[in-house]
Amino acid sequence: MVKLAIETNKKFEVMDIEIKRTGITYSIDTLKKLNEVHKDYKYLFIIGYDTLKELHTWKNIEDIHRYCSFVVVNRNSDKDDIVRLINYYNKVFSLDIELVNIPNIEISSSDIRYRIKNNKSIKYYVPDVVEKYIISNNLYRNNLDKQEINNFIKQNLDEKRYIHSINVSNIAVKLAKVYNINEEKAEIAALLHDNAKNLSSEDIFKYIKDYKIQLNEIDLKSPQILHSFVGAYIAKQI
């Protein structure tokens, strides 16, 4: 579907090096490989504010400036906070980071999956050729299998949170064996437990409003836990 989405724009290229690599994938490993493949290229790593906040947790972050520069898109985030973090990473880790302002586009992969599963149109949410491919192959109408769930959280979580979710799922399987409960269900529940952790505050409240997620007064006074309610809703949909 990525190939279909970009086929009319020759400035894009699809690479599957992360899919082919076994085990946990770190950004530093991918960047090293890309620099081996195209030694004369300058790579710009596009990230959002939520990922920017977690950069200090990335593997070998102190070396990553050798392989790429970063572009941060704002998505209605506080510009002062972004600039403060950019200055911090530049000073501490020598990272080259540029801020780019973009329009806030209210589209998410979870929302697209929900619309498909509930027989709602996704026209204008994805390119027409991708919409036709999804419909003709009857995609996303049934629950995802374990590998698809793994891919889903990998796409929607930052590196640290994804690795955390994998580790939690491994522990869940071990505990399921001890207590004689369904291992696959335990593994999937653990994989999905933090699926909304990296959503912005705007996206969290949009989910709560659009899908009428019921919260009490105490919940609403604790914004740091709201991702768990949205995550539970998303997990049910996929």
C-alpha positions in Angstrom: 0.0 0.0 0.0 2.9 2.3 0.6 4.1 1.6 -2.9 0.7 2.4 -4.3 0.5 5.6 -2.2 3.7 7.0 -3.6 3.8 5.6 -7.1 3.0 9.0 -8.7 5.8 10.8 -6.8 9.2 9.8 -7.9 10.8 11.6 -5.0 9.7 8.8 -2.6 11.2 5.4 -2.3 10.1 2.3 -0.3 12.7 0.3 1.5 12.0 -2.9 3.5 15.3 -3.2 5.5 13.5 -2.9 8.8 10.9 -5.6 7.9 13.7 -8.0 6.8 15.8 -7.5 9.9 15.0 -10.0 12.6 14.7 -9.1 16.3 14.2 -5.6 17.8 14.9 -2.8 15.3 16.8 0.3 16.5 16.8 3.5 14.5 20.6 3.8 14.8 20.9 0.4 13.0 18.6 1.5 10.2 20.4 4.8 9.7 23.8 3.0 9.5 22.4 0.7 6.8 20.9 3.6 4.9 24.3 5.4 4.9 25.9 2.3 3.6 23.4 2.0 0.7 23.6 5.7 -0.2 26.9 7.1 1.0 26.4 10.5 -0.7 22.9 11.2 0.7 22.1 13.5 3.6 19.3 12.0 5.6 16.6 14.0 7.4 14.7 12.1 10.0 11.1 13.5 10.3 9.6 13.3 13.8 6.9 14.8 15.9 6.9 16.6 19.3 6.2 13.4 21.2 9.1 11.6 19.7 11.3 14.6 20.2 10.6 14.4 24.0 11.8 10.8 24.0 15.0 11.2 21.8 17.3 11.0 24.9 16.1 7.4 25.4 17.1 6.2 22.0 19.9 3.7 21.6 23.3 5.4 20.9 21.6 8.8 20.7 25.0 10.4 21.3 26.2 8.9 17.9 23.1 9.4 15.8 24.2 12.9 14.6 26.8 11.1 12.4 24.1 9.6 10.3 21.2 12.1 10.1 19.7 15.4 10.9 16.2 15.8 12.4 13.1 17.7 11.3 10.5 18.3 13.9 6.9 19.0 12.8 4.8 20.9 15.3 1.3 19.6 15.0 -0.1 22.3 17.3 2.5 21.6 20.0 3.9 24.4 22.1 6.6 26.0 20.0 8.6 27.3 23.1 8.8 23.7 24.5 10.0 22.4 21.1 12.7 25.1 20.8 13.8 24.4 24.4 14.2 20.7 23.6 16.0 21.4 20.3 18.5 23.6 22.1 19.0 20.9 24.8 19.7 18.1 22.3 22.0 20.3 20.3 24.0 21.1 23.3 24.1 17.7 25.0 24.1 15.3 22.0 25.2 17.6 19.1 22.0 16.8 17.2 21.1 19.0 14.2 17.3 19.6 14.5 15.1 21.9 12.5 11.6 22.9 13.4 9.0 23.0 10.5 5.5 24.3 11.0 2.8 22.2 9.3 -1.1 22.2 9.3 -2.7 19.9 11.8 -4.3 17.1 9.8 -6.8 15.1 11.9 -6.1 11.6 10.4 -4.8 8.5 12.2 -4.3 4.9 11.2 -6.6 3.8 14.1 -9.4 6.1 12.9 -9.0 4.6 9.4 -9.2 1.1 10.7 -12.2 2.0 12.8 -14.0 3.5 9.8 -13.4 0.4 7.6 -14.5 -2.0 10.3 -17.7 -0.1 10.8 -18.4 0.3 7.1 -17.7 4.0 6.9 -16.1 5.7 4.0 -12.3 6.4 4.0 -12.4 8.6 0.9 -10.0 11.5 1.2 -8.4 9.8 4.2 -6.1 7.8 1.9 -5.2 8.0 -1.8 -7.9 6.6 -4.1 -5.6 3.8 -5.2 -5.0 2.7 -1.6 -8.7 2.9 -0.9 -9.4 0.6 -3.8 -6.7 -1.9 -2.7 -8.1 -2.0 0.8 -11.6 -2.7 -0.5 -10.6 -5.2 -3.1 -8.5 -7.2 -0.6 -11.1 -6.9 2.2 -8.5 -5.5 4.6 -9.1 -4.4 8.2 -12.6 -5.8 8.5 -11.6 -8.6 10.8 -9.4 -8.5 13.9 -5.7 -8.3 13.3 -3.4 -11.3 13.9 -0.4 -11.1 16.2 2.1 -10.0 13.6 -0.2 -7.3 12.3 -0.7 -6.1 15.9 3.1 -6.0 16.3 3.4 -3.9 13.2 0.6 -1.6 14.4 2.3 -0.8 17.7 5.7 -0.5 16.0 4.2 2.2 13.7 2.4 4.1 16.4 4.9 4.0 19.3 8.4 5.5 19.7 11.4 3.2 19.9 11.5 3.1 23.8 7.8 2.5 24.2 7.8 -0.2 21.5 10.6 -2.1 23.1 8.9 -1.8 26.5 5.7 -3.3 25.0 7.6 -6.2 23.5 9.3 -6.9 26.9 5.9 -6.7 28.7 4.4 -9.1 26.2 7.2 -11.6 26.9 6.7 -11.4 30.6 2.9 -11.8 30.1 3.4 -15.1 28.2 5.6 -16.4 31.0 3.0 -15.4 33.6 0.2 -17.0 31.5 2.0 -20.3 31.6 2.4 -20.1 35.4 -1.2 -19.3 36.0 -2.6 -21.6 33.2 -4.4 -18.9 31.2 -4.5 -18.3 27.4 -1.0 -17.3 26.4 -1.9 -15.7 23.1 -4.5 -13.5 24.7 -2.1 -12.5 27.4 0.6 -11.7 24.8 -1.8 -9.6 22.6 -3.2 -7.7 25.6 0.3 -6.9 26.8 1.4 -5.8 23.3 -1.5 -3.4 23.1 -1.5 -2.1 26.7 0.3 1.2 25.8 -0.9 1.6 22.2 -2.1 5.2 22.7 0.9 6.3 24.9 2.4 8.4 22.1 -0.8 10.1 21.0 -0.7 13.9 21.5 -3.1 15.5 24.0 -5.1 16.8 21.0 -5.5 13.3 19.6 -6.4 11.9 23.0 -9.2 14.4 23.5 -10.4 14.0 19.9 -10.8 10.2 20.5 -12.7 10.9 23.7 -15.0 13.3 22.1 -15.5 11.6 18.7 -16.1 8.1 20.1 -17.9 9.2 23.3 -15.5 7.5 25.7 -17.1 7.7 29.1 -15.0 9.3 31.8 -15.8 10.5 35.3 -14.7 13.7 36.9 -11.7 12.2 38.6 -10.5 10.7 35.3 -10.7 14.1 33.6 -8.6 15.6 36.3 -5.8 13.1 35.6 -4.7 13.8 32.0 -1.6 11.6 32.4 -3.9 8.4 32.4 -6.3 9.3 29.7 -4.2 7.4 27.1 -5.2 4.2 28.9 -8.9 4.7 28.2 -8.3 5.6 24.5 -5.8 2.7 24.2 -8.5 0.3 25.5 -10.9 1.6 23.0 -8.4 1.3 20.1 -7.5 -2.3 21.2 -11.2 -3.3 21.0 -11.4 -1.9 17.5 -8.4 -3.8 16.1 
